[in-house]
Amino acid sequence: MKNAFSSDQHNNTDFPLYLHKVPRHHRPESGNPWDSLERGSQRPLPEVPAELCIRITDQAPHELSRTTLCVIDLLLNGDLLRLRSEEVADTLHISPTTLRRRLRANGTNYQSILDHVRRQRCTVMLEKRWLPGKCVAWELGYAEVNSFYRAFRRWTGHNYSDLKQLYI
């Protein structure tokens, strides 16, 4: 039996398949290995409303870090019932500690962003039509309707039941 690793012949058929050399013209251009990382970091920044950024951090979107903008974007477009800070950190491929540190560098935190995004989404929902409080609370990711009612009172200074009178 012929030894697959014999040095007598240098034919590709003498080596196991995983040791075959790929012909030079079929190899992808490797270039600088950092180029692929650079291309990945050149993805466009998420589009987030400027007034929301200013309300959250007192800074315009162009002054905020990519991490903060991505968190705002994820919360604006995601399922608030399922998105917790740990899941957001996983989505951004960073640790929860790094997420907290980067948000703190922009003068904010996850809970503050979440609260402002909930308020924004509530406003957009209620501009169209009145919805029962439990529907709005569920959509905004509140575990209990009473938590939503307290947040609504904090945001507007009015009870949610007072809002229903405006729509009727």
trRosetta pair geometry for C-beta under 8 A, 3 or more apart (Angstrom, degrees):
i j d omega theta_ij theta_ji phi_ij phi_ji
2 6 6.7 -83 -179 -4 82 136
2 14 7.4 -102 148 -134 126 85
3 6 4.3 113 76 -50 101 93
4 14 6.4 152 -158 164 49 60
4 15 6.2 92 170 -131 90 30
4 16 5.6 45 169 -45 146 78
5 14 7.9 138 -87 145 14 96
5 15 7.3 62 -96 -113 54 72
6 9 6.7 40 98 29 107 77
6 14 6.3 -90 53 -175 89 129
7 10 7.9 12 -163 -72 53 79
9 14 5.3 156 86 -51 103 152
10 14 7.4 -108 -136 39 12 136
11 14 5.1 101 68 -12 81 103
12 15 6.3 -64 -162 35 45 104
12 20 5.0 55 -165 -133 108 96
12 21 6.8 -113 -106 33 109 81
15 19 4.1 -106 164 88 124 117
15 20 6.0 163 85 -72 116 59
16 19 5.2 79 62 12 76 105
16 20 8.0 -117 100 -30 42 78
17 20 5.9 -31 -160 -9 41 115
22 26 5.3 -115 172 84 100 110
22 27 5.5 123 107 -73 120 84
23 26 5.0 75 67 11 85 106
23 27 7.6 -143 96 -23 43 85
24 27 5.8 -46 -154 11 37 117
27 30 7.7 -39 154 -28 108 94
30 33 6.8 -14 171 -74 97 73
31 35 5.5 3 106 4 123 149
32 35 4.6 109 76 -30 92 100
33 36 7.0 -42 -176 20 49 103
33 37 7.9 40 137 -5 66 105
34 37 5.3 -55 -162 41 57 114
34 38 6.0 60 142 -26 79 103
35 38 5.5 -55 -147 36 34 113
35 39 6.4 35 155 -20 67 102
36 39 5.7 -49 -147 34 33 112
36 40 6.5 37 152 -21 63 105
37 40 5.6 -54 -151 34 33 114
37 41 6.6 25 154 -14 66 106
38 41 6.0 -60 -149 38 32 105
38 42 6.6 32 152 -25 64 109
39 42 5.7 -61 -152 31 33 113
40 43 6.6 -17 -178 -24 43 104
45 61 7.6 142 134 160 138 111
45 66 6.2 -123 -114 -117 95 81
45 69 5.5 0 -173 121 104 160
46 69 5.2 169 51 148 97 100
46 70 5.9 129 -1 -96 132 51
46 72 7.4 179 92 76 132 88
46 73 3.6 -43 152 -69 159 156
47 73 7.5 97 57 -107 43 117
48 52 6.2 -101 161 72 97 123
48 53 6.0 104 109 -53 117 106
48 61 5.8 163 65 -111 95 127
48 69 5.7 -156 2 -151 133 81
48 72 4.7 44 -127 110 153 128
48 73 5.5 -109 -71 -69 105 80
48 76 6.7 170 -124 -14 91 152
49 52 4.2 82 77 4 101 108
49 53 7.1 -172 95 -8 55 83
49 120 7.4 171 43 -146 141 143
50 53 5.7 -55 -152 36 37 112
50 54 6.3 34 153 -18 69 106
50 60 6.1 -9 -151 -145 102 78
50 61 5.6 -94 -105 -14 71 108
51 54 5.6 -53 -145 38 34 112
51 55 6.3 37 154 -21 65 105
52 55 5.7 -53 -147 36 31 112
52 56 6.3 26 156 -17 65 108
52 72 6.7 138 123 -166 123 130
52 76 7.8 63 147 -83 172 126
52 116 6.3 132 -163 148 86 117
52 117 7.4 59 -165 -91 131 63
52 120 5.6 7 -106 -83 121 148
53 56 5.9 -60 -146 38 29 107
53 57 6.2 -35 177 36 67 103
53 59 6.4 -74 153 85 100 66
53 60 6.4 67 105 -161 131 25
53 61 4.7 -170 -30 -70 170 71
53 64 6.1 -119 -154 -24 123 143
53 69 7.8 -7 -101 -100 123 79
53 72 6.9 -20 -86 -104 79 173
54 57 7.3 -84 -128 60 19 65
54 58 6.2 37 -165 -123 60 27
54 59 6.9 -158 -105 57 53 23
54 60 6.6 8 -74 -85 92 50
55 116 5.6 156 111 -145 114 130
56 72 7.1 -135 -2 -97 168 123
56 108 5.6 19 157 -110 97 147
56 112 6.3 123 -155 134 84 102
56 113 5.7 40 -145 -103 136 66
56 116 4.8 -133 -85 34 92 170
57 64 6.4 115 56 -93 159 113
57 68 7.2 24 -48 -179 152 148
57 106 5.5 -39 -132 152 146 98
57 107 5.3 117 -151 76 90 103
57 108 5.0 -73 -88 -43 95 121
58 107 7.2 -48 42 102 99 146
59 63 4.2 -116 179 85 113 127
59 64 5.7 138 103 -60 124 84
59 106 6.9 -113 35 -168 147 93
59 107 7.4 125 -15 43 122 125
60 63 5.1 90 59 5 74 105
60 64 7.7 -141 98 -14 40 90
61 64 5.7 -58 -152 25 39 114
61 69 6.3 76 -157 -104 92 116
64 68 4.4 -104 177 80 114 130
64 69 5.4 133 104 -50 120 90
64 106 5.5 46 -138 -137 82 138
65 68 4.9 97 58 6 81 99
65 69 7.1 -150 95 -1 44 88
65 102 5.9 -119 92 -180 158 103
65 105 6.7 49 -25 89 142 117
65 106 5.7 -123 10 -59 100 122
66 69 5.8 -61 -149 42 32 110
66 70 6.1 33 155 -21 68 109
67 70 5.8 -57 -147 36 28 110
67 71 6.4 29 155 -20 64 105
67 92 6.4 72 -132 -166 83 153
67 94 7.3 -16 -121 14 123 158
67 99 6.9 -168 -178 -129 127 63
67 102 4.3 12 77 137 159 145
67 103 7.0 -112 120 -61 115 67
68 71 5.8 -53 -149 33 31 111
68 72 6.5 30 154 -16 64 105
68 102 7.0 -149 -46 137 79 96
68 103 6.0 127 -94 -112 89 67
68 106 4.6 -2 -65 13 151 170
68 108 6.7 97 -132 51 121 129
68 113 7.7 -160 -157 -91 79 140
69 72 5.8 -54 -149 37 32 111
69 73 6.2 31 153 -18 65 109
70 73 5.6 -55 -144 40 31 112
70 74 6.1 35 156 -22 66 105
70 92 5.8 116 116 -101 143 116
71 74 5.8 -52 -145 35 29 111
71 75 6.4 21 158 -12 63 109
71 88 5.8 57 -124 177 85 138
71 92 7.5 -30 -68 -51 77 143
71 99 7.4 118 -82 -160 130 107
71 103 6.9 -1 11 -89 166 115
71 110 7.0 -112 -169 -115 141 77
71 113 5.8 24 127 145 117 167
72 75 6.1 -64 -150 42 27 105
72 76 6.2 29 154 -22 65 109
72 113 5.9 -116 -86 -160 73 118
72 117 6.7 -179 -147 -78 66 118
73 76 5.7 -54 -143 35 29 112
73 77 6.2 -4 168 9 64 114
74 77 6.6 -80 -145 52 21 89
74 78 5.0 10 170 -19 66 132
74 83 6.6 163 143 -144 104 146
74 88 5.7 141 101 -128 154 98
74 91 6.3 125 -119 95 146 154
75 78 6.0 -53 -108 40 23 106
75 80 6.7 57 -157 -97 78 90
75 83 6.3 -171 -102 111 69 153
75 88 7.6 -8 -56 -99 89 134
75 113 6.3 147 15 138 160 103
75 114 6.1 -138 -138 -105 147 60
75 117 4.2 10 128 172 122 177
76 117 5.7 -123 -74 -144 63 114
76 120 7.1 -35 -114 95 93 137
76 121 7.2 177 -139 -66 57 105
78 82 7.6 -110 158 68 105 93
78 83 4.8 78 118 -51 136 143
79 82 4.6 29 100 29 114 106
79 83 6.1 147 78 -21 60 95
79 141 7.5 127 154 -84 57 106
80 83 5.8 -58 -122 40 34 106
80 114 7.4 126 -146 -154 107 95
80 117 7.5 178 -98 112 124 116
80 118 6.7 110 -148 -91 159 89
80 121 7.5 -157 -33 43 143 165
80 139 7.5 59 41 146 117 45
80 140 5.6 -35 81 -179 153 35
80 141 3.0 -110 124 -33 95 130
81 138 7.0 -3 -75 -177 130 61
81 141 4.4 -157 -70 -116 45 72
82 87 6.9 -27 143 48 78 176
82 141 7.8 -113 7 -120 40 110
83 87 5.5 -131 -138 81 51 127
83 88 5.9 63 -173 -58 98 95
83 141 7.2 -63 46 -110 84 151
84 87 5.2 92 51 10 70 101
84 88 7.2 -135 96 -5 34 90
85 88 5.5 -54 -146 38 35 113
85 89 6.3 38 154 -21 67 104
85 96 5.9 83 128 -138 102 104
85 99 6.4 166 -179 108 97 145
85 100 7.7 44 178 -65 140 87
85 110 4.4 3 -97 -156 118 171
86 89 5.7 -53 -149 35 31 112
86 90 6.5 32 151 -19 63 104
86 96 5.3 -32 -102 -78 66 126
87 90 5.5 -50 -148 36 34 113
87 91 6.4 38 151 -22 65 103
88 91 5.6 -52 -150 33 32 114
88 92 6.5 19 154 -7 65 109
88 99 6.7 114 101 -142 100 153
88 110 7.2 163 52 -131 149 122
89 92 5.9 -65 -148 46 31 103
89 94 5.4 -96 -163 81 81 75
89 95 6.1 -5 173 154 133 17
89 96 4.5 -124 -18 -80 168 56
89 98 7.2 125 -146 62 113 88
89 99 4.3 -103 -96 -31 102 141
90 93 7.3 30 -177 -78 34 35
92 99 6.8 119 59 -93 140 107
94 98 4.2 -109 171 86 113 131
94 99 5.6 140 98 -55 117 80
94 102 7.6 9 141 -3 165 140
95 98 4.6 97 55 6 80 101
95 99 7.0 -138 97 -6 44 86
96 99 5.4 -51 -148 34 35 117
96 100 6.5 37 154 -19 66 102
97 100 5.8 -52 -151 35 32 110
97 101 6.4 31 152 -18 65 108
98 101 5.6 -55 -146 38 33 112
98 102 6.2 29 158 -17 67 108
99 102 6.1 -58 -145 38 27 106
99 103 6.3 22 158 -14 63 110
99 110 7.1 39 138 -66 115 118
100 103 6.0 -60 -146 40 28 108
100 104 6.1 30 155 -22 65 109
100 109 6.9 12 -142 -137 77 87
100 110 7.1 -61 -96 -19 72 107
101 104 5.7 -56 -147 36 28 113
101 105 6.6 36 152 -26 62 102
102 105 5.5 -46 -152 25 34 116
102 106 7.2 21 152 -6 61 102
103 106 5.9 -63 -159 42 38 103
103 108 5.3 -82 176 86 91 81
103 109 5.5 106 124 -115 128 34
103 110 6.2 -168 -10 -50 179 64
103 113 7.3 -94 -144 -22 130 131
104 107 7.4 49 -173 -76 37 18
104 108 7.5 -132 -91 62 28 39
104 109 6.6 28 -77 -83 72 80
108 112 5.1 -132 -163 77 89 133
108 113 5.9 81 155 -51 131 93
109 112 5.1 94 55 8 73 105
109 113 7.3 -142 95 -4 37 90
110 113 5.8 -60 -152 38 32 110
110 114 6.1 33 154 -21 68 109
111 114 5.5 -53 -144 37 31 114
111 115 6.3 33 156 -21 65 105
112 115 5.8 -53 -147 34 29 111
112 116 6.5 24 156 -13 63 107
113 116 6.0 -61 -149 41 30 107
113 117 6.1 27 155 -17 67 110
114 117 5.8 -58 -143 39 28 109
114 118 6.2 32 156 -22 64 106
114 141 7.9 -85 -169 77 111 143
115 118 5.8 -52 -148 34 28 113
115 119 6.6 29 153 -19 62 105
115 151 7.2 -149 -142 -145 91 119
116 119 5.6 -52 -150 35 33 113
116 120 6.4 36 151 -20 65 105
117 120 5.5 -51 -147 36 34 114
117 121 6.2 29 156 -15 67 107
118 121 5.9 -57 -144 41 29 106
118 122 6.1 34 155 -23 64 108
118 140 4.6 76 -146 -166 98 115
118 141 7.0 -107 -100 43 113 103
118 151 6.8 -23 117 158 137 150
119 122 5.6 -54 -146 35 29 114
119 123 6.5 32 154 -21 63 105
119 151 7.7 -135 -75 159 84 107
119 155 5.0 172 -121 -123 115 138
120 123 5.9 -56 -153 33 29 112
120 124 6.6 25 153 -16 64 107
121 124 5.7 -53 -147 37 35 111
121 125 6.2 36 154 -21 66 106
121 139 7.3 -151 142 131 123 104
121 140 6.1 160 88 -105 123 87
122 125 5.8 -56 -147 36 30 111
122 126 6.1 12 161 -6 66 113
122 136 6.2 64 -128 -173 90 118
122 140 6.0 7 -67 -81 95 137
122 152 7.1 -155 -179 -100 157 91
122 155 7.5 104 73 79 146 172
123 126 6.3 -66 -141 45 24 99
123 127 6.3 37 157 -35 63 103
124 127 5.9 -46 -149 18 28 116
124 128 7.6 25 156 -17 56 100
125 128 6.6 -67 -174 28 33 106
125 131 6.5 -48 154 10 113 136
125 136 6.2 153 108 -121 149 94
125 139 6.6 119 -96 102 156 153
126 129 7.6 -102 -148 77 39 26
126 130 6.7 31 -143 -104 82 48
126 131 7.0 -113 -93 18 72 93
126 136 7.3 18 -62 -109 100 136
126 163 7.0 -37 -160 177 140 142
129 167 7.2 90 -168 -144 58 135
130 163 6.8 164 -122 132 108 97
130 164 6.0 106 -165 -117 146 62
130 166 7.9 157 -76 76 126 83
130 167 3.7 -81 -32 -33 136 176
131 135 4.5 -103 163 82 115 128
131 136 5.2 136 88 -52 117 92
132 135 4.8 92 64 4 82 104
132 136 7.3 -160 94 -3 42 87
133 136 5.7 -59 -147 40 35 108
133 137 5.9 36 156 -22 70 108
133 145 5.4 85 125 -164 107 112
133 148 6.2 159 -179 97 93 128
133 149 6.3 18 -163 -72 142 92
133 160 5.1 86 -96 131 118 153
134 137 5.5 -51 -140 38 32 114
134 138 6.2 36 157 -22 64 105
134 145 4.9 -47 -95 -94 72 128
135 138 5.9 -54 -149 34 28 110
135 139 6.4 25 154 -16 63 109
136 139 5.8 -58 -148 39 31 111
136 140 6.1 17 158 -9 66 113
136 148 6.4 145 102 179 94 148
136 160 7.9 -166 57 -145 146 138
137 140 6.1 -67 -145 45 26 103
137 142 4.2 -71 -170 60 87 123
137 144 7.3 -68 175 113 142 27
137 145 4.6 -155 0 -114 168 60
137 147 7.2 114 -146 67 118 83
137 148 3.5 -120 -102 -23 98 153
137 149 7.9 -28 -78 -30 124 68
138 141 7.9 51 176 -61 28 20
138 142 7.3 -77 -67 54 26 76
140 148 6.4 120 62 -113 132 114
142 145 6.9 111 109 -94 128 26
142 147 4.7 -174 -160 83 118 113
142 148 4.4 -149 19 -55 169 95
142 151 7.4 -145 -87 11 135 139
143 147 6.7 50 52 18 71 148
144 147 4.6 99 70 -4 89 103
144 148 7.6 -157 100 -2 53 82
145 148 5.6 -54 -160 35 43 113
145 149 6.4 44 145 -22 72 103
146 149 5.3 -48 -145 34 39 115
146 150 6.4 40 155 -18 67 101
147 150 5.9 -53 -151 36 31 110
147 151 6.4 30 151 -17 64 107
148 151 5.6 -57 -147 39 33 111
148 152 6.1 36 154 -23 68 105
148 160 7.5 36 124 -57 94 152
149 152 5.7 -51 -145 34 30 113
149 153 6.5 30 154 -18 62 105
149 159 7.2 6 -167 -153 98 75
149 160 5.3 -99 -122 3 78 125
150 153 5.8 -55 -150 36 31 111
150 154 6.4 33 150 -20 64 106
151 154 5.5 -55 -149 37 33 114
151 155 6.2 32 153 -20 67 107
152 155 5.7 -55 -146 37 31 111
152 156 6.1 -14 170 17 67 113
152 158 7.7 -58 142 81 93 68
152 159 7.6 65 104 -161 113 30
152 160 4.8 49 99 -67 159 98
152 163 7.9 -81 174 -17 135 138
153 156 6.9 -75 -130 55 22 81
153 157 7.0 46 -174 -125 58 11
153 158 6.8 -134 -120 78 61 25
153 159 6.0 4 -90 -93 102 49
153 160 7.6 -81 -52 -28 77 75
158 162 4.6 -102 175 66 111 140
158 163 6.7 120 115 -51 126 83
159 162 4.7 107 63 -7 81 100
159 163 7.7 -138 102 -7 54 81
160 163 5.5 -44 -163 21 46 117
160 164 7.4 54 144 -25 66 93
161 164 5.7 -38 -161 17 44 116
161 165 7.7 50 145 -21 62 95
162 165 5.8 -47 -166 23 44 115
162 166 7.5 45 142 -20 65 98
163 166 5.7 -50 -164 26 45 114
163 167 7.0 33 147 -13 70 105
164 167 5.9 -63 -156 38 39 107
164 168 6.3 32 153 -22 73 110
165 168 6.0 -57 -141 34 32 108
